[in-house]
Amino acid sequence: MDIYNLISFLGIFVLMALAWVLSRNRMRMNFRAIGWGVGLQLILGMLVFWAPPSRRVFAWLNDAVVTLLDASQAGQRFLFGPLADSAKTGGFVLALQALPTIIFFTAVMGLLYYWRIMPLVVRGFAWLFTRLMRVSGAESLCTAANIFVGIESAATVRPYLARMTRSEFCTILTAGLATVASSTMAVYVGFLRDVFPGIAGHLISASILSAPAAIVMSKILYPEDGAPETLGRSVPPYAERESSATEAVVSGAMAGVQLVLGICALLVAFLGMIALVDLALGWVGSKTGLDAYLAAGTTAHEPLSLKMLLAYVFKPISFVMGVPWQDSQVAGELLGERLVATEVPAYYHLADAIKAGTFVHPRSQVLIAYALCGFSHVASLAIFVGGIAALVPDRRKDLASVGPRALLAATLACLQTGAIAGTFFLTP
């Protein structure tokens, strides 16, 4: 172990202290939830990085995901022909060579739910969170479901949504924003598999780690001040099961199509808006000399941009997470990009940075990969608030009011997941 492992370990508590400073009520901390949440993360981190048996399990999961990813490309090659191969198109095309894998993985997930495999796994995690952390069964169940799926996780607790407290709403929103769906995870694996060995196993463990981290951060930022209906007791997931395996695959594939279209729409809209903001910032920077001031001491002189500003915000935070200072600028850029432009381009640019040999220290790419593994960005906040509000329209104002705090909690949860990885990662 070296000094950076210690920085990451201390960073876990620095991030919680930051959440406490920004808490809605600093006097109502659920120390059982916080203590067990951190304990679960530390135990899992130790198992992932240090225990040979569990490392073999995650290595097997990595190989399984990569195998599924290879199988998913059969449909792409049939549908798009040579356009599905980046070597034949002269470059990578996201819409043709990565996003279609989402359709395949959502179909597989639909089949696993039909066979009752995933509900069993989800209930196991939910029972663990409820029993150890003493939170409500409904928010535990939704948090557990978010390890594997996205906005559809809210449907598992649909009967309880109308009577949830605001703190519970904050938790389920945070859990949704701090984790990633297995279908979109496949896209990140596709970006990184050639430059980051074992990335699928790492991203699976990151999504699991972020679930208790989400509960910890949400309960610090928005402590429970009500009386949850399902406090301390497990609840069964609410689900409408398809009539056959074929219907499950079809439903999953159709959901995947909607997800792909949604991602495309978000990328077009938000990347375009960021370009507009960058034009305005570039003009301001050139008129005020701010861009030259920020570029002082560097070899490159870039126009002032949102990416540059967010990099300066996230640079010290990434160092607290355990990223060496030499790599913290790039880490800050990627974390800032995830916040405003979704994690898809952030992971794509992470792969580019690894290929270019940008990182000075090998631990940096590991910590960044863990910290990026979440939907904690502005676009997903709108999706989750809107999606849950559609299920319980009478609570729309409550959901909207806790939304910004949930986004902050999710961002801190993802950073805490990166700090956990940094605590146990040993430089080869």
C-alpha positions in Angstrom: 0.0 0.0 0.0 1.1 3.6 -0.6 0.1 7.1 0.3 -2.6 7.2 -2.3 -4.4 4.3 -0.6 -4.5 6.3 2.6 -5.7 9.4 0.8 -8.6 7.4 -0.7 -9.5 5.9 2.7 -9.6 9.4 4.2 -11.5 10.7 1.2 -14.4 8.3 2.0 -15.0 10.3 5.2 -14.1 13.7 3.7 -16.9 13.2 1.2 -19.4 12.3 3.9 -18.3 15.3 5.9 -19.0 17.5 2.8 -22.5 15.9 2.6 -23.0 16.6 6.3 -22.1 20.3 5.9 -24.7 20.5 3.1 -27.3 18.4 5.0 -30.9 19.5 5.4 -30.8 18.5 9.0 -27.4 17.9 10.6 -29.0 16.7 13.9 -31.0 13.8 12.6 -28.3 11.4 11.3 -29.1 7.7 10.9 -25.8 6.5 12.2 -26.8 2.8 11.7 -27.5 3.4 8.0 -24.3 5.4 7.6 -22.1 3.0 9.6 -23.4 -0.2 7.9 -23.4 1.5 4.5 -19.7 2.4 4.7 -19.0 -1.0 6.3 -20.6 -2.9 3.4 -18.6 -0.8 0.9 -15.4 -1.6 2.7 -16.1 -5.3 2.9 -17.1 -5.5 -0.7 -14.0 -3.4 -1.8 -11.8 -5.8 0.1 -13.4 -8.8 -1.5 -13.2 -7.4 -5.0 -9.5 -6.3 -4.8 -7.9 -8.5 -2.2 -9.8 -11.9 -1.8 -8.7 -14.4 -4.5 -12.0 -16.4 -4.5 -14.2 -13.2 -5.1 -11.7 -11.9 -7.6 -12.2 -15.1 -9.6 -16.0 -14.6 -9.4 -15.7 -11.0 -10.8 -13.2 -12.3 -13.4 -15.8 -14.9 -14.4 -18.5 -12.2 -14.5 -16.2 -10.1 -16.7 -15.7 -13.0 -19.1 -19.5 -13.6 -19.2 -20.3 -10.0 -20.0 -17.6 -9.9 -22.8 -19.0 -13.2 -24.2 -22.5 -11.7 -24.3 -21.1 -8.5 -25.8 -19.6 -10.6 -28.6 -22.9 -12.5 -29.1 -24.8 -9.2 -29.3 -22.8 -8.1 -32.3 -24.2 -10.9 -34.5 -27.5 -8.9 -34.9 -25.6 -5.7 -35.5 -23.5 -7.3 -38.3 -26.6 -8.7 -39.9 -28.5 -5.4 -39.7 -25.7 -2.9 -40.5 -23.2 -5.1 -42.4 -19.7 -3.5 -42.6 -21.0 -0.4 -40.8 -21.0 -2.5 -37.6 -17.2 -2.9 -37.8 -15.2 0.2 -36.8 -12.2 -1.1 -38.8 -14.3 -1.0 -42.0 -15.9 2.4 -41.4 -12.6 4.2 -40.7 -13.6 5.1 -37.2 -15.9 4.4 -34.3 -19.6 5.2 -34.8 -21.5 5.2 -31.5 -25.0 4.8 -33.0 -24.1 1.8 -35.1 -21.4 0.0 -33.1 -22.2 0.5 -29.5 -25.8 1.6 -28.7 -27.4 -1.4 -30.4 -25.9 -3.7 -27.8 -28.4 -2.1 -25.3 -31.3 -3.7 -27.1 -29.7 -7.2 -26.8 -28.9 -6.7 -23.1 -32.3 -5.4 -22.2 -33.8 -8.5 -23.9 -31.5 -10.7 -21.9 -32.4 -8.9 -18.7 -36.1 -9.3 -19.5 -35.6 -13.1 -19.9 -33.7 -13.2 -16.5 -36.6 -11.4 -14.8 -39.1 -13.8 -16.5 -37.1 -16.8 -15.2 -37.2 -15.2 -11.7 -33.5 -15.1 -11.4 -33.1 -11.3 -11.1 -36.0 -10.9 -8.7 -34.3 -13.4 -6.4 -31.0 -11.5 -6.5 -32.7 -8.1 -6.0 -34.7 -9.4 -3.0 -31.4 -10.7 -1.5 -29.7 -7.3 -1.7 -32.9 -5.5 -0.5 -33.1 -7.8 2.6 -29.5 -7.1 3.4 -29.9 -3.3 3.2 -33.2 -3.4 5.2 -31.8 -5.7 7.9 -28.4 -4.1 8.4 -29.1 -0.4 7.7 -32.6 -0.1 9.2 -34.1 1.8 6.3 -37.5 1.2 4.8 -38.1 -2.0 2.8 -39.5 0.0 -0.1 -36.4 2.2 -0.6 -34.1 -0.8 0.0 -35.9 -2.8 -2.7 -35.8 0.1 -5.2 -32.1 0.7 -4.4 -31.3 -3.0 -5.0 -33.2 -3.0 -8.3 -31.2 0.0 -9.5 -28.1 -2.1 -9.3 -29.3 -3.9 -12.4 -31.9 -1.7 -14.1 -32.7 2.0 -14.6 -35.9 4.0 -14.2 -38.0 0.9 -14.4 -36.8 0.1 -10.8 -39.4 2.5 -9.5 -42.2 0.1 -10.7 -41.0 -2.5 -8.2 -42.3 -0.3 -5.3 -45.2 1.3 -7.1 -47.8 0.4 -4.4 -45.8 2.3 -1.8 -44.9 5.5 -3.8 -47.9 7.5 -2.8 -47.2 7.2 0.9 -43.4 7.6 0.8 -41.6 10.3 2.8 -39.5 12.9 1.1 -36.4 11.2 2.5 -37.4 7.9 0.9 -37.9 9.8 -2.4 -34.5 11.3 -2.1 -33.0 7.8 -1.5 -34.7 6.1 -4.5 -33.7 9.0 -6.8 -30.2 8.9 -5.5 -30.0 5.2 -6.0 -31.2 5.6 -9.6 -28.7 8.3 -10.3 -25.7 6.7 -8.5 -25.9 3.3 -10.3 -26.1 2.2 -13.9 -28.4 -0.2 -15.8 -26.8 -3.4 -17.0 -27.8 -2.6 -20.5 -25.9 0.7 -20.7 -23.0 -0.8 -18.8 -22.4 -3.0 -21.9 -21.7 0.2 -23.9 -19.0 1.3 -21.5 -17.5 -2.2 -21.6 -17.4 -1.9 -25.4 -15.5 1.3 -25.1 -12.9 0.0 -22.7 -12.6 -3.7 -23.1 -9.5 -3.4 -25.4 -7.6 -0.9 -23.2 -8.8 -1.8 -19.7 -8.6 -5.6 -18.9 -11.3 -6.8 -16.6 -13.4 -3.6 -17.0 -16.8 -5.5 -17.0 -16.0 -7.0 -13.6 -14.9 -3.6 -12.2 -18.1 -1.9 -13.5 -20.3 -4.6 -12.0 -18.6 -4.2 -8.6 -18.9 -0.4 -9.0 -22.6 -0.5 -9.5 -23.0 -2.8 -6.4 -20.8 -0.5 -4.3 -22.7 2.6 -5.3 -26.0 1.1 -3.9 -25.1 1.4 -0.2 -23.2 4.6 -1.0 -26.4 6.0 -2.3 -28.2 5.2 0.9 -25.4 6.7 3.0 -25.2 10.0 1.1 -29.0 10.4 0.7 -29.6 9.8 4.4 -26.9 12.4 5.3 -28.1 15.0 2.9 -31.8 14.4 3.5 -32.3 12.6 6.9 -35.5 10.8 7.6 -37.9 13.1 9.6 -41.1 11.1 8.9 -42.5 7.7 9.6 -41.8 5.3 6.6 -44.6 2.8 6.1 -42.2 -0.1 5.5 -39.5 0.9 8.0 -37.4 -2.1 8.9 -39.4 -4.7 7.1 -38.9 -6.4 3.7 -41.5 -6.0 1.0 -42.0 -8.1 -2.2 -41.3 -6.5 -5.5 -44.4 -5.4 -7.5 -44.2 -6.7 -11.1 -46.4 -7.7 -14.0 -44.8 -10.9 -15.4 -44.9 -11.7 -19.1 -46.9 -14.7 -20.2 -44.0 -16.4 -21.9 -40.2 -16.2 -22.4 -40.7 -15.0 -25.9 -42.9 -12.1 -24.7 -40.2 -11.3 -22.1 -37.6 -11.1 -24.8 -39.8 -9.0 -27.1 -40.7 -6.6 -24.2 -37.1 -6.3 -23.2 -36.0 -5.5 -26.8 -38.7 -2.9 -27.3 -37.7 -1.3 -24.0 -34.1 -1.3 -25.3 -35.2 0.5 -28.5 -36.8 3.2 -26.4 -33.6 3.5 -24.3 -31.4 3.8 -27.4 -33.6 6.5 -28.8 -33.6 8.3 -25.5 -29.8 8.2 -25.3 -29.4 9.5 -28.8 -31.9 12.3 -28.1 -30.1 13.3 -24.9 -26.6 13.3 -26.5 -27.8 15.4 -29.5 -29.6 17.9 -27.2 -27.1 18.2 -24.4 -23.9 18.1 -26.5 -25.4 20.8 -28.7 -26.4 22.9 -25.7 -22.9 22.5 -24.2 -21.4 23.7 -27.5 -23.6 26.8 -27.3 -22.5 27.5 -23.8 -18.9 27.0 -24.8 -19.3 29.6 -27.5 -20.6 32.1 -25.0 -17.9 31.2 -22.5 -15.2 31.4 -25.1 -16.3 34.9 -26.1 -16.4 36.0 -22.4 -13.0 34.4 -21.8 -11.4 36.2 -24.8 -12.8 39.6 -23.8 -11.9 39.3 -20.1 -8.6 37.4 -20.4 -10.0 34.7 -18.1 -9.0 31.9 -20.5 -5.4 33.1 -20.6 -5.4 33.3 -16.8 -6.7 29.7 -16.4 -4.2 28.5 -19.0 -1.3 30.1 -17.2 1.5 27.6 -16.6 0.3 25.2 -19.2 1.6 24.5 -22.7 -1.8 24.7 -24.3 -4.1 27.8 -24.6 -7.7 26.7 -25.0 -10.8 28.9 -25.1 -12.8 29.1 -21.9 -15.3 26.3 -21.8 -17.7 24.6 -19.5 -15.4 21.5 -19.5 -12.5 23.7 -18.3 -14.6 25.3 -15.5 -15.9 22.0 -14.2 -12.5 20.5 -14.4 -11.3 23.1 -11.9 -14.3 22.2 -9.6 -13.7 18.5 -9.8 -9.9 18.5 -9.8 -9.4 18.8 -6.0 -12.4 16.4 -5.4 -10.8 13.8 -7.6 -7.5 14.2 -5.6 -9.5 13.7 -2.4 -10.9 10.5 -4.0 -7.3 9.3 -4.4 -6.4 10.2 -8.0 -2.7 11.4 -8.1 -2.5 15.2 -8.6 -0.7 14.8 -11.9 -3.9 13.0 -13.3 -6.5 15.0 -11.4 -7.0 17.6 -14.2 -8.1 14.9 -16.6 -10.1 13.2 -13.9 -11.9 16.5 -13.2 -12.6 17.0 -16.9 -14.2 13.5 -17.2 -16.3 13.9 -14.0 -17.5 17.3 -15.1 -18.3 16.0 -18.5 -20.4 13.2 -16.9 -22.4 15.8 -14.9 -23.5 17.8 -17.9 -23.2 15.5 -20.9 -24.0 12.0 -19.5 -21.5 9.2 -18.7 -21.5 7.9 -22.3 -19.1 10.5 -23.8 -17.2 10.5 -20.5 -16.4 6.8 -20.8 -15.6 7.2 -24.5 -13.1 9.9 -23.7 -11.7 7.8 -20.8 -10.9 5.1 -23.3 -9.2 7.7 -25.6 -7.1 9.0 -22.6 -6.0 5.4 -21.8 -5.1 4.7 -25.4 -3.1 8.0 -25.6 -1.2 7.1 -22.4 -2.4 10.2 -20.7 -2.4 8.9 -17.2 0.8 9.1 -15.2 -0.3 6.6 -12.5 -2.1 3.3 -13.3 -4.5 3.7 -10.4 -6.1 6.8 -12.0 -8.0 5.0 -14.7 -9.3 2.5 -12.2 -10.7 5.2 -9.8 -12.2 7.2 -12.6 -13.9 4.2 -14.1 -15.5 3.5 -10.8 -16.5 7.1 -10.1 -18.0 7.5 -13.6 -20.2 4.4 -13.1 -23.5 6.2 -12.4 -26.3 8.2 -14.0 -25.6 11.2 -11.9 -26.1 13.9 -14.4 -28.7 16.6 -15.2 -30.4 14.6 -18.0 -31.0 11.5 -15.8 -32.4 13.7 -13.0 -35.1 14.9 -15.3 -35.8 11.3 -16.5 -36.0 9.8 -13.0 -38.1 12.7 -11.5 -40.4 12.6 -14.6 -40.6 8.8 -14.7 -41.5 8.4 -11.0 -43.9 11.4 -11.1 -45.8 9.6 -13.9 -46.4 6.7 -11.5 -47.5 9.0 -8.7 -48.5 12.4 -10.1 -49.8 13.7 -6.8 -46.2 13.7 -5.4 -44.7 15.5 -8.3 -43.8 18.6 -6.2 -42.2 16.5 -3.5 -40.1 14.7 -6.1 -39.0 17.9 -7.8 -38.1 19.5 -4.5 -35.7 16.7 -3.5 -34.3 16.2 -7.0 -31.3 18.6 -6.8 -30.3 17.2 -3.4 -30.6 13.7 -4.9 -28.3 14.6 -7.8 -25.7 16.0 -5.3 -26.0 12.8 -3.1 -25.6 10.6 -6.2 -22.5 12.5 -7.3 -21.0 12.2 -3.9 -21.9 8.5 -3.8 -20.1 7.8 -7.1 -17.1 9.7 -5.8 -17.2 7.6 -2.6 -17.3 4.4 -4.8 -14.1 5.7 -6.5 -12.5 6.3 -3.1 -13.4 2.8 -2.0 -11.7 1.4 -5.1 -8.7 3.6 -4.4 -8.5 2.4 -0.9 -7.9 -1.3 -1.9 -6.3 -0.9 -5.4 -2.7 -2.0 -5.3 -0.4 -0.7 -8.0 1.0 -3.6 -10.0 
